[in-house]
Structures are given as C-alpha cells and as structure tokens.
Amino acid sequence: MINAQNIRQGLILAAAFSFGVACMLPLLVIQPELGMAQPIVELFDSAAVKDRQILLLESIWSLWSTGERILALVIGVCALLLPILKFLLLYLEHAKSSIRVPVKLRDMISKLAMAEVFLIALILIVIKEMPGGTEVQLAAGFYWFLTSVVVAIFI
C-alpha cells in the first residue's frame, strides 16, 4: 500500500540517485571564444580554444592535484559530503528506524548542502562575464543536479 511515508522515501531515493548521476556527468560545457585573438591563439595553442567539460569530481581532483587543497576540501565537503549526509539523514528520519535525527542538525546540513547551488551559480556568472563571447552550455549533469534539488524540495 502506498502511503505518505513510502512516497517520501521514494522522493529521497530519487533525489539521491539524481545527485549521484549528476556527480559523474558533465555539469557545464565551456566553449572558449577569444574574439579577434582566436586565430593567433589557435596557431600557438589549439588546446586553449577547445570545448571543455566541467565535471564535479574531476574538478575537485584537479584542484587537489594542483595544490589547491583547501579549496578542494571546501568544495568537496559542500558539494559532495554534505548533500550525501543530507540524503542519508532524511532517509533515516523517514525510514522505520530507531535512529532519531535531531531536527536542528538536519536543517543545518540542509542549508550548508545548498552551497553547491551557490558554487554553480557563481561559476556561471564568472564565465558569462568573460570577454570575447565565451559560451557556457548546461550539460546533462546540470539537469540531473537540478532534478535532485527540485525533488529534495518536495521531501
């Protein structure tokens, strides 16, 4: 029998699944455009003008491996660990479990887990403001991420 508890658990699992898929797919595709300098740059460094896919896990690893460990940790915690913890706490709260989740803890983690929304918005704003007409296209991972956020709102 379908009841409100089962629907909430299904929504939690759907949001968590969508988030997991979003972490493995490209969020953004950046198409550099350097204006009048593009032919010259292509001549010397063709890789500089190739489309670039932005994946969350790959970006965190790239930051870590280039020595930006504090930034990698902050993004890793805000964009990976906290959302996973939020979904786990929500599931435990709605499952028939003897574990009781403190409401204040859940609310705090939910608020902090929204930091990844801010990070993606900030990246989009910065890239859109780049000179020369650089294009940013939303990729499949972004839509999976958006699905996760929207579904989580209804939990």
Secondary structure per residue as TSV (DSSP state, phi and psi in degrees):
chain	resnum	aa	ss	phi	psi
A	1	M	-	360.0	135.7
A	2	I	-	-88.9	126.0
A	3	N	-	-131.8	178.2
A	4	A	H	-59.8	-37.0
A	5	Q	H	-61.9	-45.3
A	6	N	H	-65.7	-37.9
A	7	I	H	-64.4	-44.5
A	8	R	H	-61.9	-43.5
A	9	Q	H	-62.5	-39.9
A	10	G	H	-63.5	-41.4
A	11	L	H	-64.6	-40.7
A	12	I	H	-61.9	-46.5
A	13	L	H	-64.6	-38.9
A	14	A	H	-64.9	-42.7
A	15	A	H	-65.1	-42.9
A	16	A	H	-65.0	-41.8
A	17	F	H	-62.2	-46.4
A	18	S	H	-60.0	-40.5
A	19	F	H	-63.9	-43.4
A	20	G	H	-60.9	-43.3
A	21	V	H	-63.9	-42.6
A	22	A	H	-60.2	-34.4
A	23	C	H	-68.0	-23.6
A	24	M	H	-100.7	-11.2
A	25	L	S	-105.9	158.7
A	26	P	E	-62.5	134.7
A	27	L	E	-85.6	-41.2
A	28	L	E	-136.8	152.5
A	29	V	E	-121.4	121.5
A	30	I	E	-101.7	125.5
A	31	Q	E	-111.9	98.7
A	32	P	-	-64.3	141.2
A	33	E	-	-138.5	116.7
A	34	L	-	-102.9	13.4
A	35	G	G	67.4	-137.3
A	36	M	G	-68.5	-21.0
A	37	A	G	-82.0	-8.4
A	38	Q	H	-56.4	-47.5
A	39	P	H	-60.0	-36.6
A	40	I	H	-69.2	-44.5
A	41	V	H	-64.1	-41.8
A	42	E	H	-60.1	-35.6
A	43	L	H	-62.8	-41.2
A	44	F	H	-95.9	-30.2
A	45	D	-	-149.4	84.7
A	46	S	G	-66.3	-24.9
A	47	A	G	-67.0	-24.4
A	48	A	G	-69.1	-19.0
A	49	V	G	-114.2	12.4
A	50	K	S	-82.0	150.0
A	51	D	-	-59.4	144.4
A	52	R	E	-128.6	127.4
A	53	Q	E	-92.4	137.1
A	54	I	E	-108.8	113.7
A	55	L	E	-109.7	142.7
A	56	L	H	-61.9	-53.5
A	57	L	H	-62.3	-42.4
A	58	E	H	-64.2	-39.0
A	59	S	H	-66.7	-41.6
A	60	I	H	-63.5	-44.4
A	61	W	H	-63.3	-40.4
A	62	S	H	-61.7	-44.5
A	63	L	H	-61.4	-44.0
A	64	W	H	-62.4	-45.9
A	65	S	H	-73.5	-18.1
A	66	T	T	-97.2	10.4
A	67	G	T	92.5	-0.5
A	68	E	-	-88.3	58.5
A	69	R	H	-68.8	-37.3
A	70	I	H	-65.2	-45.2
A	71	L	H	-63.1	-41.8
A	72	A	H	-61.3	-41.2
A	73	L	H	-65.9	-44.4
A	74	V	H	-61.7	-47.5
A	75	I	H	-67.0	-40.9
A	76	G	H	-60.9	-43.2
A	77	V	I	-67.8	-49.4
A	78	C	I	-70.1	-38.8
A	79	A	I	-95.8	-17.5
A	80	L	I	-119.9	-60.8
A	81	L	I	-64.4	-49.6
A	82	L	H	-64.0	-43.5
A	83	P	H	-62.6	-38.8
A	84	I	H	-63.6	-44.8
A	85	L	H	-62.4	-39.5
A	86	K	H	-60.8	-46.7
A	87	F	H	-65.4	-38.2
A	88	L	H	-63.6	-46.7
A	89	L	H	-64.0	-41.1
A	90	L	H	-62.4	-41.6
A	91	Y	H	-64.8	-45.4
A	92	L	H	-62.6	-36.5
A	93	E	H	-65.7	-37.7
A	94	H	H	-96.6	-11.8
A	95	A	S	-80.5	161.1
A	96	K	S	-79.7	79.0
A	97	S	-	-124.6	151.2
A	98	S	S	-82.0	-6.7
A	99	I	-	-80.2	125.4
A	100	R	-	-103.9	127.8
A	101	V	-	-96.8	122.5
A	102	P	-	-61.7	130.9
A	103	V	H	-61.0	-41.1
A	104	K	H	-63.2	-39.9
A	105	L	H	-63.9	-46.5
A	106	R	H	-61.6	-43.7
A	107	D	H	-65.0	-40.5
A	108	M	H	-64.2	-45.2
A	109	I	H	-65.9	-38.1
A	110	S	H	-61.8	-41.5
A	111	K	H	-66.6	-45.1
A	112	L	H	-66.8	-32.1
A	113	A	H	-69.0	-15.8
A	114	M	T	-80.1	-2.1
A	115	A	H	-61.3	-30.2
A	116	E	H	-65.5	-30.0
A	117	V	H	-63.1	-44.5
A	118	F	H	-61.7	-43.3
A	119	L	H	-61.2	-44.8
A	120	I	H	-65.6	-41.5
A	121	A	H	-62.3	-41.9
A	122	L	H	-62.9	-43.5
A	123	I	H	-60.9	-45.5
A	124	L	H	-60.5	-43.6
A	125	I	H	-63.8	-46.0
A	126	V	H	-62.2	-45.6
A	127	I	H	-69.0	-39.0
A	128	K	H	-64.0	-26.4
A	129	E	T	-87.9	-0.3
A	130	M	S	-69.4	143.5
A	131	P	T	-71.6	161.0
A	132	G	T	90.8	-0.7
A	133	G	-	85.0	27.7
A	134	T	-	-56.8	132.9
A	135	E	E	-102.0	141.5
A	136	V	E	-122.4	123.6
A	137	Q	E	-113.8	138.5
A	138	L	E	-76.2	132.6
A	139	A	-	-104.0	178.9
A	140	A	H	-56.6	-39.3
A	141	G	H	-59.5	-36.0
A	142	F	H	-62.5	-42.7
A	143	Y	H	-69.9	-34.9
A	144	W	H	-65.6	-40.9
A	145	F	H	-63.0	-45.7
A	146	L	H	-59.6	-41.7
A	147	T	H	-59.1	-44.3
A	148	S	H	-59.7	-45.6
A	149	V	H	-64.6	-46.0
A	150	V	H	-65.7	-43.7
A	151	V	H	-63.1	-41.2
A	152	A	H	-62.5	-28.3
A	153	I	H	-63.2	-33.1
A	154	F	T	-88.3	3.1
A	155	I	-	-80.4	360.0
